[in-house]
């Protein structure tokens, strides 16, 4: 049995796509277990940059089965467009499997997402307006439609009618927006069903049988720990559980199936959207990190907010996810810095915190406590072993390990698959 989970240890955008793509070659299955096309993974492969939103990173490997688990929500139109785009670039999607229990994003979900953000104004959450939250809301309200519903016309029409009774009222009476009919939804979505039918499967038995047979299964998270709806900076979070526990629920496997949990963290810190960010920089250092790191969202194109590495955030991620290892990405970006700061704690009203405070006000108003380290100011993108890194870069990694309490097993020094230093991560023989 070999079940591995990869999760973001910060606010997402940590470079999970690159690490997942690099490790995929050792696995038989790669599983997305939560989120929708609000996520984005950038994969650089054979000189091509591919941006994935719904399809797991394992799609790049011809022998891997990529799986979309029941914890995800899918927009069928977006998924089909992504499949077509990959096929046009010579990447086959024939192996893709989609859980029968995956919920679908419907047109009214997109409308409601955008309308609600507009209503909130300055207090908006900063969603991608792709309908993710309203889709999960309907799922929790037992009004959702699943991929399996696409293959029974009468059941699908009945469920659409039930969902529209409530959602049409909200669209028209609360937001003054156009409503939908059962016929127009059925015509559009049943056609999607015919296109996706060959890919829809019972994923939980598939994955459990694979693990029993000794296959290697990688569970790929989207977003990050601090965006988890239960454990993140609520309400500035996503609508699912991108933490390690979400992998079990979102794919239908038990926790005893998991052998190792890898958390991905940038060598500095970024986030997209609203919400607290104690180490955020508004000066030349912040601008330098944004430009050197090309910090623009894969899905939205929005400029990310940038700041120094936040050890309390990563320490919190270690605890919440049960991380066994860390991967530090974009270490090469810090080559632009003469000195580097690391937030080791927060202070608020005389209290010192070494992990994320339990009360949102304390986190929002926290003052970071910094330690300053020497930079290395030399190109490290060609380094392939830890020993090749400048001493200052090795010291930096060692300090992050000390603060997190888990080893840094992987270090990324550039966007390409080869620009990676492997220290102590199991590879399949």
N, C-alpha and C positions, 0 to 999 in steps of 0.2 A: 504494500500500500504506500502511495506517495501523493499525499494531498498538500499542496502549497498554496498559500494566499499571499497576494500582493495588495497592499493598501497604501493610500496616501497618508502621510504622517503630519500633514499641515492643512492648508486650505485648498488642496487640489493644485493642479498645474505643476506638480513636482517632477514630472518627467517619467511617469509610470509607463507611458506607451513605449518609450525607448528601452527601458529595463525589461518590460514584459516581452517585447519583440526579441530582445537579445537572449532571454532565457528560454523562449518558446521551443527552440530546437530540441530541448531535452524532454518535452512533454508530448503526450498523446491527445490531450484535450485541453482547450483553453476556454474558460467560462466567464462571461460577464454576468454578474449576479445582482446588479441594482442600477438604478438610474435609467436615463433615456438618451435622446440626442441633445440633451443639455451638456453632455460630457464631450470631450474631444481628446483624442490621443494622436500625437504626431509621430509617425514612424518614418525613419530615413532608411531606405532599403535599395541597394544596388544603384545608388546615386539619385534615386527618386524620393521625393517627400510626399508621403501619403497621409491624409488627415481622415482619421476614422472617428465616427461618432456613436454608432450602435454596434458595429461588427467587431468582435474581439480581435486583438492584435494577432492572434495565431493564424488569421486568414492568409498571412504571407507565406506560410509553410505548406507545401503540398501534401504532407502526411498527417497534419494535425486536424482534428475535428473541432471547429470553433462552435461554441454553444452560447445562446442567449437564454439565461435562466428565467425562472418564473418571477423573480424579484424585480425584473426590468419592466419598463413600460416602453412600447414601441409605437412609433408613428409609421404605419405601413408604407405610406407614400415615400417618406424619407428613407426608410430601410431599402425599398426597391431602388430608389435613385442611387443610394450608396453602393448597392450590389452592381448596378449597371455601370457605374463609374469605375469600379474595381475591374469588372470584366473587360471594359474598354482598354484598361492598362495591362491586360494579360493576367490578372489575378482571378482564379476560379473561385466562385462562391458555391460550388456544387455540394461541398461538405457541410455547409452551415446548417445547424440544428437550432430550432426555436421552440421553447417550451409551449406546450398546449395551454398552460396556465398564465402565460404572459399577458398582461393587460395592454389594451391599445389606447393610444392617444386619439381622441376624436376631434373633429373640427371645432366643436364648442369648447373643448378644453383650451385650445389655442386662443380663442376669442376671450374667454374668461381670464386667462393668465395675463394677457395684455391689458384688458380693461381694469383688472384689479391693481396692477402696477401703476396704471395711470391715475387711478383713484387715490392711491397712497401718496402720490406726489413726492415730496422731499423725503418721506419715510418709506419709500419703496424698498423692497427686499433686494432688488438687483437680479431678478430671475432672467433667464434667457428668453422668456415669453414664448417658449415652445410648447406649452401646455402640460408640462411635467407634473407640477403641483396639483392642478385640477384633476388630472388622470388618477393620481394616487388618492385624491379626495373621494372621487367616485368609487374607487376600489374599496376604501374603508367604509363607504356608505352602502356597499353592496349594489351599486348601480353600474359598475364597470362592465366593459365588454372584453372578453378574452379571445385570443387567436383561435381557440377551438370553436368559438361561436360562428366563425366565418363559414363553417362547413355544414351548417344546418340553417337553411334559409328562414324557416318559420321561427326558430328560436332566436335567430339574429334579429329579425324584424320585431319580435315581441320585446326583446331586451332594449332595442333602440327606442321603441315607443315609450317604455317605462323610464328610460334615462331622459328622454326629451320632455316628458311631463314636467320634470323639475327644472332641467337646465334651460329649456325655452323660456320658462317664466322668469328665471334670473336674467337671461340675456335681454329680454324685452322690457321687463318691469323695473329692473335695477339699473341696467346700463343703456337701455334704449337701442340695443343692437338687433340686427336681423336674426330670425330664428331658422330652424331646420325642419325638414319633413322626413318621415321614415323612408319614403321612396328615394329621395336624392342620396341619403346616406347609404341605403342598401345597394343602390346601383354602383356607387363608387367603391364601397368596401368589399362587397362580395367579389368584385373583379380583382381586388388586391388578394383576396383569399385564393383565387385560382392560381395566381402567380406564386404565392408562398406555400401552397399546399405540400409540395414535395419536401419542404424544410421543417415542417411542424412535427414535433415528436414528444414522447413522454420522457422528459429529460432526467428526472430524479432516478428512475430505474436504470437509465442509460449510464449515468455517472457512478451510481453505487455498484453496478455490475463491473464497470471498468476498474474501479478501485479494488474490488474483490479479486479481480484477475491480475492485479499487480501493475496496472497501467498508471502512468504519471498524469495527474490532473492539476492544472494551474487555475486558480480562481482569481480573476482580474477585477479589482475594484476601480470605480470611477470616482471623481471628486476627491475628498479627503476627510480625515477624522474630524476636523473642526467644522465640517459641513454636515455632519451626521445629524439627523433630525432629533435624536435623543441626547446625543453627547456633544453636539457642536454648539456654536455661538448663536443659539436660538434667539430671535426668529430668523436671523440671517444665515439660513442653512438650506440644504436641499431637502427633498421630500422623501428620502429613503435612507437606508442605513449603509453607508460606504465603509463601515468598520468591519473587522474580521468576523464578528458574529453574524453580520448580514450575509456573509458568503454561505453559511450553512442554511439559513432560512431562504435565501434567494436562489439556491440551487437544489435544495432538497436533499442535503447530505447531513449527517450528524457530526458533532464536534470531534468525536473520536477518530474521524477520518482524516484530521488535519495533523500534519507532521511539523510544519514550519510556517512562520508568518513573517514576511518581509515588509518593513515599512520604508516607503520612499520619502526622502526629505531633500529639499534643495539646500545647497551650502549657504544660502541666504533665505529670504522669505518673501513670498508674494501672495496676493489674493485678488480676486475679481469680485466686484460688487460691494455692497454696503456692509457695515458691521465693524466691531472693534478690531484694532490692529496695533497693539502697544509699541512695536518696534518700527512702525511705518516711518519712512524718511521723506521729507519734503524739500530736501536740499540737493546740492550737487552730487552727493554720494548716491542718493536715490535715483536721480536722473541717469547717473553713470551705470547703475545696475540694470535699469530698464533698457537702456540702449545696448549695453554689452550682452545682456541676456536675451535680447529680442522678446521682451515681455509683453506679448499681445495674445489674447485668448484664441485658442484653436477654433472654438465654436463661434464666438461672438466677434472676434477681432478687437475687442475692447483692450485698451492699455491696462495692464495690471498695476496694482499698487505694490510698492517694493519696500523692503526693510531688512534690517540685520537678522541673522539667525536667532531664533527664539527657543532656547533650551527648555523652558517650562512647557511650551506647546508640544515639543517632541517627547518630553518625559511623560506628559499626559497621554500621548498616543501610544507609548510603550505600554502603559498600564491598561488602557481601554481595549487595545487590540491583543494584548499578550504577545507583543513583538519579540521574536527571537533574534532578529537581525535588522540592521539598517543598511540602506543604499543611499549614499550621498551623491546627488547629481549637480551638474553645472559648477563643479569646483573650479573649472577653468575661467568662469566669469569673474571670480574674485581676484584673478591675476591683474585686474585693473586697479586694485586698491593698495595703497601704501601701507595703511593699517586697517585692521578688520575688527569690528566690534561683535561681541556675542552677548546676548541677553541671558544672564544666568538666573535671574529672579525678578519679581515685581515687588513694588512697595505701594501700599495704599492705606492711608490713615493709620500709619504706624505699624501695620502688619506686613510681614515679608512672606511672599508666596514663591514656592519653588515648582509649582505646577499650576495649571489653569484654575483660577478661583471658582468656587462653586456658585457664587452670586454674580450675575451679569454686570451689576453696577461696579463691583470691584474690578472686574476684568476691563470694562470699558474705560475706567479712569485710572488704571494701573500705570505706574511709572516704571519703566524698565531699568534694571540694574545691570550695567555693562562691565564686561572685562574686555580689555583691548589687547589684540595680538598683532604681531608683525605680519605684514603681507610678504609676498614673494616676488611680485612684479616681473614675472618671466613666463613665457609661453609653456604650458604644461600639457597641451593637447596631444603631444606625441608620446607622453609617458604611458607605458604599458605594465609597469610593475610599481608597487608601492615604494620600493627603494629608489626608483628613478625620480620620484617627486622631490622638489626642494625641501630642505629640512623644515622650513616654516609651514609648508603645506602638510607635511607629515605631522607636525605638532598640532596643527589645526584639527586634523582628523582625530588624533589621539584625544584632544580636549573634548570634542563632540562625543566620542565614545564614553569618556569619563562622566560627562553630564547626563547622557542618556541611560547608562547602565547596561547597554547591550553593544555587541561588536558591530563595527562598520565593515560589512563583508564585501560590498561592491562600491566602487567609486567611478563616477562618470566624469570624463575630462573633455567631452565634446559630444555633438549630437549623433555621430555615426556609431553604428553597432560596435565597431572595432575600437572606438575611443573609450574603452572601459577597462578598469583595473579590477580583476577578480582576486579576492583575498581568501575568504573561507566560506564559499557557498557550494553546496553539493552539486556536482555535475554528473549526468548520467553516463555511464560507461558504455 
